[in-house]
Amino acid sequence: MTVSRSCYYEWLDSPKTEREKENEALIEILKVLFEKGRGTYGTRCLKNKLAEQGVVVSRRRIGRLMR
C-alpha cells in the first residue's frame, strides 16, 4: 500500500467517528434481535424490528453490518 508509516500510525490513534460508534451500537442490537429470531431473521425482518423500536436504518446497512 502506498501509505506513509506516519499516516498509518496517526490513523490508528485517531478517535472513532460518530458513524463508527453508531455502527458498534447497532451491531449489538442486531446480534440480540438475530438471536431472538433463532438465527432466521434477514435484513427485512431486522429492519422491521428496528423500526418498531424507533430506529431507522436501511436494509443495505444492516446487511453490511451483518457480514
N, CA, C and O atoms as a Tinker XYZ file with bonds, in Angstrom:
   268  protein
     1  N      0.846000   -1.185000    0.000000    73     2
     2  CA     0.000000    0.000000    0.000000    64     1     3
     3  C      0.885000    1.238000    0.000000    63     2     4     5
     4  O      1.976000    1.237000    0.569000    81     3
     5  N      0.412000    2.268000   -0.630000    73     3     6
     6  CA     1.224000    3.476000   -0.767000    64     5     7
     7  C      0.850000    4.506000    0.288000    63     6     8     9
     8  O      0.512000    5.645000   -0.034000    81     7
     9  N      0.913000    4.093000    1.558000    73     7    10
    10  CA     0.611000    4.995000    2.663000    64     9    11
    11  C      1.869000    5.129000    3.508000    63    10    12    13
    12  O      2.549000    4.146000    3.802000    81    11
    13  N      2.159000    6.352000    3.886000    73    11    14
    14  CA     3.360000    6.531000    4.696000    64    13    15
    15  C      3.149000    5.952000    6.094000    63    14    16    17
    16  O      2.024000    5.882000    6.589000    81    15
    17  N      4.224000    5.550000    6.703000    73    15    18
    18  CA     4.168000    4.933000    8.026000    64    17    19
    19  C      3.561000    5.884000    9.054000    63    18    20    21
    20  O      2.765000    5.466000    9.894000    81    19
    21  N      3.931000    7.150000    8.992000    73    19    22
    22  CA     3.435000    8.117000    9.971000    64    21    23
    23  C      1.922000    8.316000    9.845000    63    22    24    25
    24  O      1.228000    8.452000   10.852000    81    23
    25  N      1.413000    8.332000    8.614000    73    23    26
    26  CA    -0.032000    8.476000    8.410000    64    25    27
    27  C     -0.786000    7.252000    8.929000    63    26    28    29
    28  O     -1.871000    7.380000    9.496000    81    27
    29  N     -0.216000    6.087000    8.736000    73    27    30
    30  CA    -0.849000    4.861000    9.223000    64    29    31
    31  C     -0.974000    4.894000   10.739000    63    30    32    33
    32  O     -2.046000    4.605000   11.272000    81    31
    33  N      0.088000    5.236000   11.439000    73    31    34
    34  CA     0.049000    5.263000   12.893000    64    33    35
    35  C     -0.839000    6.387000   13.410000    63    34    36    37
    36  O     -1.467000    6.245000   14.459000    81    35
    37  N     -0.898000    7.491000   12.694000    73    35    38
    38  CA    -1.809000    8.567000   13.073000    64    37    39
    39  C     -3.251000    8.094000   12.939000    63    38    40    41
    40  O     -4.090000    8.403000   13.786000    81    39
    41  N     -3.539000    7.349000   11.885000    73    39    42
    42  CA    -4.880000    6.803000   11.668000    64    41    43
    43  C     -5.242000    5.810000   12.772000    63    42    44    45
    44  O     -6.388000    5.788000   13.221000    81    43
    45  N     -4.292000    4.992000   13.216000    73    43    46
    46  CA    -4.546000    4.030000   14.288000    64    45    47
    47  C     -4.934000    4.713000   15.589000    63    46    48    49
    48  O     -5.789000    4.221000   16.325000    81    47
    49  N     -4.301000    5.854000   15.872000    73    47    50
    50  CA    -4.536000    6.566000   17.126000    64    49    51
    51  C     -5.704000    7.537000   17.066000    63    50    52    53
    52  O     -6.071000    8.117000   18.088000    81    51
    53  N     -6.295000    7.727000   15.896000    73    51    54
    54  CA    -7.383000    8.698000   15.764000    64    53    55
    55  C     -8.634000    8.187000   16.488000    63    54    56    57
    56  O     -8.868000    6.980000   16.543000    81    55
    57  N     -9.440000    9.105000   17.044000    73    55    58
    58  CA   -10.659000    8.685000   17.730000    64    57    59
    59  C    -11.699000    8.164000   16.732000    63    58    60    61
    60  O    -11.661000    8.487000   15.545000    81    59
    61  N    -12.615000    7.359000   17.240000    73    59    62
    62  CA   -13.663000    6.800000   16.379000    64    61    63
    63  C    -14.638000    7.890000   15.960000    63    62    64    65
    64  O    -14.933000    8.807000   16.727000    81    63
    65  N    -15.130000    7.777000   14.740000    73    63    66
    66  CA   -16.105000    8.733000   14.242000    64    65    67
    67  C    -17.478000    8.402000   14.806000    63    66    68    69
    68  O    -17.687000    7.332000   15.378000    81    67
    69  N    -18.409000    9.330000   14.638000    73    67    70
    70  CA   -19.772000    9.116000   15.109000    64    69    71
    71  C    -20.406000    7.911000   14.413000    63    70    72    73
    72  O    -21.120000    7.133000   15.045000    81    71
    73  N    -20.148000    7.759000   13.127000    73    71    74
    74  CA   -20.709000    6.639000   12.358000    64    73    75
    75  C    -20.186000    5.308000   12.885000    63    74    76    77
    76  O    -20.945000    4.345000   12.997000    81    75
    77  N    -18.899000    5.245000   13.209000    73    75    78
    78  CA   -18.320000    4.017000   13.759000    64    77    79
    79  C    -18.943000    3.674000   15.106000    63    78    80    81
    80  O    -19.204000    2.506000   15.396000    81    79
    81  N    -19.182000    4.694000   15.927000    73    79    82
    82  CA   -19.825000    4.479000   17.227000    64    81    83
    83  C    -21.261000    3.985000   17.042000    63    82    84    85
    84  O    -21.699000    3.066000   17.734000    81    83
    85  N    -21.996000    4.603000   16.100000    73    83    86
    86  CA   -23.369000    4.179000   15.806000    64    85    87
    87  C    -23.390000    2.735000   15.319000    63    86    88    89
    88  O    -24.242000    1.945000   15.727000    81    87
    89  N    -22.440000    2.395000   14.437000    73    87    90
    90  CA   -22.385000    1.039000   13.899000    64    89    91
    91  C    -22.133000    0.013000   14.990000    63    90    92    93
    92  O    -22.736000   -1.060000   14.977000    81    91
    93  N    -21.253000    0.324000   15.934000    73    91    94
    94  CA   -20.970000   -0.614000   17.015000    64    93    95
    95  C    -22.212000   -0.851000   17.871000    63    94    96    97
    96  O    -22.504000   -1.985000   18.250000    81    95
    97  N    -22.946000    0.229000   18.176000    73    95    98
    98  CA   -24.168000    0.094000   18.969000    64    97    99
    99  C    -25.221000   -0.692000   18.183000    63    98   100   101
   100  O    -25.924000   -1.534000   18.741000    81    99
   101  N    -25.318000   -0.410000   16.898000    73    99   102
   102  CA   -26.293000   -1.091000   16.053000    64   101   103
   103  C    -25.964000   -2.574000   15.912000    63   102   104   105
   104  O    -26.874000   -3.402000   15.870000    81   103
   105  N    -24.699000   -2.918000   15.839000    73   103   106
   106  CA   -24.290000   -4.325000   15.739000    64   105   107
   107  C    -24.744000   -5.096000   16.969000    63   106   108   109
   108  O    -25.202000   -6.233000   16.854000    81   107
   109  N    -24.623000   -4.492000   18.141000    73   107   110
   110  CA   -25.055000   -5.167000   19.369000    64   109   111
   111  C    -26.560000   -5.404000   19.360000    63   110   112   113
   112  O    -27.025000   -6.470000   19.764000    81   111
   113  N    -27.320000   -4.417000   18.902000    73   111   114
   114  CA   -28.776000   -4.569000   18.814000    64   113   115
   115  C    -29.124000   -5.660000   17.805000    63   114   116   117
   116  O    -29.998000   -6.488000   18.062000    81   115
   117  N    -28.445000   -5.663000   16.662000    73   115   118
   118  CA   -28.703000   -6.670000   15.630000    64   117   119
   119  C    -28.399000   -8.074000   16.130000    63   118   120   121
   120  O    -29.135000   -9.012000   15.821000    81   119
   121  N    -27.328000   -8.232000   16.897000    73   119   122
   122  CA   -26.987000   -9.544000   17.436000    64   121   123
   123  C    -28.095000  -10.067000   18.339000    63   122   124   125
   124  O    -28.472000  -11.236000   18.258000    81   123
   125  N    -28.616000   -9.195000   19.201000    73   123   126
   126  CA   -29.690000   -9.601000   20.117000    64   125   127
   127  C    -30.939000   -9.987000   19.335000    63   126   128   129
   128  O    -31.542000  -11.026000   19.603000    81   127
   129  N    -31.328000   -9.161000   18.375000    73   127   130
   130  CA   -32.521000   -9.451000   17.578000    64   129   131
   131  C    -32.348000  -10.730000   16.767000    63   130   132   133
   132  O    -33.282000  -11.523000   16.643000    81   131
   133  N    -31.163000  -10.929000   16.221000    73   131   134
   134  CA   -30.908000  -12.113000   15.409000    64   133   135
   135  C    -30.988000  -13.372000   16.263000    63   134   136   137
   136  O    -31.523000  -14.388000   15.819000    81   135
   137  N    -30.462000  -13.314000   17.480000    73   135   138
   138  CA   -30.532000  -14.465000   18.380000    64   137   139
   139  C    -31.960000  -14.732000   18.830000    63   138   140   141
   140  O    -32.359000  -15.889000   18.965000    81   139
   141  N    -32.741000  -13.669000   19.065000    73   139   142
   142  CA   -34.149000  -13.840000   19.433000    64   141   143
   143  C    -34.921000  -14.511000   18.311000    63   142   144   145
   144  O    -35.863000  -15.263000   18.559000    81   143
   145  N    -34.523000  -14.238000   17.083000    73   143   146
   146  CA   -35.174000  -14.835000   15.918000    64   145   147
   147  C    -34.608000  -16.205000   15.587000    63   146   148   149
   148  O    -34.873000  -16.742000   14.511000    81   147
   149  N    -33.835000  -16.772000   16.493000    73   147   150
   150  CA   -33.227000  -18.102000   16.346000    64   149   151
   151  C    -32.373000  -18.207000   15.095000    63   150   152   153
   152  O    -32.276000  -19.276000   14.493000    81   151
   153  N    -31.757000  -17.104000   14.703000    73   151   154
   154  CA   -30.840000  -17.109000   13.575000    64   153   155
   155  C    -31.504000  -17.149000   12.214000    63   154   156   157
   156  O    -30.858000  -17.449000   11.210000    81   155
   157  N    -32.797000  -16.846000   12.180000    73   155   158
   158  CA   -33.504000  -16.919000   10.901000    64   157   159
   159  C    -33.876000  -15.553000   10.336000    63   158   160   161
   160  O    -34.340000  -15.468000    9.198000    81   159
   161  N    -33.685000  -14.493000   11.099000    73   159   162
   162  CA   -34.067000  -13.162000   10.623000    64   161   163
   163  C    -33.108000  -12.675000    9.554000    63   162   164   165
   164  O    -31.890000  -12.794000    9.685000    81   163
   165  N    -33.679000  -12.127000    8.495000    73   163   166
   166  CA   -32.893000  -11.497000    7.444000    64   165   167
   167  C    -32.957000   -9.994000    7.591000    63   166   168   169
   168  O    -33.416000   -9.480000    8.611000    81   167
   169  N    -32.502000   -9.296000    6.580000    73   167   170
   170  CA   -32.446000   -7.843000    6.666000    64   169   171
   171  C    -33.830000   -7.210000    6.723000    63   170   172   173
   172  O    -34.018000   -6.198000    7.399000    81   171
   173  N    -34.787000   -7.783000    6.032000    73   171   174
   174  CA   -36.138000   -7.202000    6.032000    64   173   175
   175  C    -36.774000   -7.295000    7.408000    63   174   176   177
   176  O    -37.334000   -6.320000    7.911000    81   175
   177  N    -36.687000   -8.458000    8.007000    73   175   178
   178  CA   -37.277000   -8.654000    9.324000    64   177   179
   179  C    -36.550000   -7.801000   10.366000    63   178   180   181
   180  O    -37.189000   -7.195000   11.226000    81   179
   181  N    -35.238000   -7.753000   10.291000    73   179   182
   182  CA   -34.475000   -6.940000   11.230000    64   181   183
   183  C    -34.799000   -5.458000   11.062000    63   182   184   185
   184  O    -34.873000   -4.725000   12.048000    81   183
   185  N    -34.990000   -5.019000    9.832000    73   183   186
   186  CA   -35.353000   -3.628000    9.587000    64   185   187
   187  C    -36.695000   -3.323000   10.229000    63   186   188   189
   188  O    -36.865000   -2.265000   10.835000    81   187
   189  N    -37.653000   -4.239000   10.104000    73   187   190
   190  CA   -38.971000   -4.037000   10.708000    64   189   191
   191  C    -38.894000   -4.021000   12.229000    63   190   192   193
   192  O    -39.549000   -3.202000   12.874000    81   191
   193  N    -38.099000   -4.920000   12.805000    73   191   194
   194  CA   -37.943000   -4.961000   14.259000    64   193   195
   195  C    -37.286000   -3.678000   14.776000    63   194   196   197
   196  O    -37.671000   -3.157000   15.823000    81   195
   197  N    -36.303000   -3.177000   14.046000    73   195   198
   198  CA   -35.660000   -1.922000   14.442000    64   197   199
   199  C    -36.626000   -0.748000   14.320000    63   198   200   201
   200  O    -36.609000    0.159000   15.153000    81   199
   201  N    -37.464000   -0.759000   13.291000    73   199   202
   202  CA   -38.439000    0.312000   13.098000    64   201   203
   203  C    -39.439000    0.333000   14.255000    63   202   204   205
   204  O    -39.886000    1.402000   14.672000    81   203
   205  N    -39.790000   -0.847000   14.773000    73   203   206
   206  CA   -40.684000   -0.918000   15.932000    64   205   207
   207  C    -40.057000   -0.237000   17.150000    63   206   208   209
   208  O    -40.766000    0.312000   17.994000    81   207
   209  N    -38.736000   -0.275000   17.235000    73   207   210
   210  CA   -38.013000    0.347000   18.339000    64   209   211
   211  C    -37.698000    1.814000   18.064000    63   210   212   213
   212  O    -37.116000    2.496000   18.908000    81   211
   213  N    -38.080000    2.296000   16.892000    73   211   214
   214  CA   -37.853000    3.693000   16.543000    64   213   215
   215  C    -36.501000    3.975000   15.911000    63   214   216   217
   216  O    -36.083000    5.129000   15.828000    81   215
   217  N    -35.814000    2.929000   15.463000    73   215   218
   218  CA   -34.507000    3.089000   14.822000    64   217   219
   219  C    -34.687000    2.928000   13.321000    63   218   220   221
   220  O    -35.142000    1.883000   12.856000    81   219
   221  N    -34.333000    3.958000   12.564000    73   219   222
   222  CA   -34.476000    3.920000   11.113000    64   221   223
   223  C    -33.113000    3.624000   10.488000    63   222   224   225
   224  O    -32.180000    4.420000   10.593000    81   223
   225  N    -33.018000    2.452000    9.829000    73   223   226
   226  CA   -31.773000    2.012000    9.206000    64   225   227
   227  C    -32.127000    1.342000    7.884000    63   226   228   229
   228  O    -33.157000    0.677000    7.780000    81   227
   229  N    -31.281000    1.512000    6.879000    73   227   230
   230  CA   -31.546000    0.877000    5.593000    64   229   231
   231  C    -31.180000   -0.600000    5.630000    63   230   232   233
   232  O    -30.351000   -1.026000    6.434000    81   231
   233  N    -31.806000   -1.374000    4.752000    73   231   234
   234  CA   -31.510000   -2.799000    4.662000    64   233   235
   235  C    -30.074000   -3.038000    4.214000    63   234   236   237
   236  O    -29.442000   -3.999000    4.650000    81   235
   237  N    -29.559000   -2.183000    3.358000    73   235   238
   238  CA   -28.180000   -2.350000    2.884000    64   237   239
   239  C    -27.185000   -2.179000    4.032000    63   238   240   241
   240  O    -26.205000   -2.918000    4.129000    81   239
   241  N    -27.443000   -1.210000    4.888000    73   239   242
   242  CA   -26.554000   -1.004000    6.031000    64   241   243
   243  C    -26.636000   -2.200000    6.986000    63   242   244   245
   244  O    -25.613000   -2.649000    7.503000    81   243
   245  N    -27.823000   -2.706000    7.217000    73   243   246
   246  CA   -27.991000   -3.878000    8.074000    64   245   247
   247  C    -27.230000   -5.060000    7.492000    63   246   248   249
   248  O    -26.528000   -5.765000    8.217000    81   247
   249  N    -27.361000   -5.279000    6.199000    73   247   250
   250  CA   -26.651000   -6.383000    5.544000    64   249   251
   251  C    -25.155000   -6.231000    5.638000    63   250   252   253
   252  O    -24.444000   -7.206000    5.881000    81   251
   253  N    -24.667000   -5.021000    5.448000    73   251   254
   254  CA   -23.230000   -4.771000    5.528000    64   253   255
   255  C    -22.711000   -5.040000    6.943000    63   254   256   257
   256  O    -21.636000   -5.615000    7.112000    81   255
   257  N    -23.467000   -4.626000    7.948000    73   255   258
   258  CA   -23.050000   -4.849000    9.328000    64   257   259
   259  C    -23.155000   -6.311000    9.729000    63   258   260   261
   260  O    -22.402000   -6.775000   10.585000    81   259
   261  N    -24.076000   -7.035000    9.125000    73   259   262
   262  CA   -24.229000   -8.461000    9.438000    64   261   263
   263  C    -23.094000   -9.280000    8.842000    63   262   264   265
   264  O    -22.768000  -10.346000    9.365000    81   263
   265  N    -22.494000   -8.813000    7.771000    73   263   266
   266  CA   -21.380000   -9.552000    7.175000    64   265   267
   267  C    -20.254000   -9.617000    8.150000    63   266   268
   268  O    -19.211000  -10.198000    7.851000    81   267
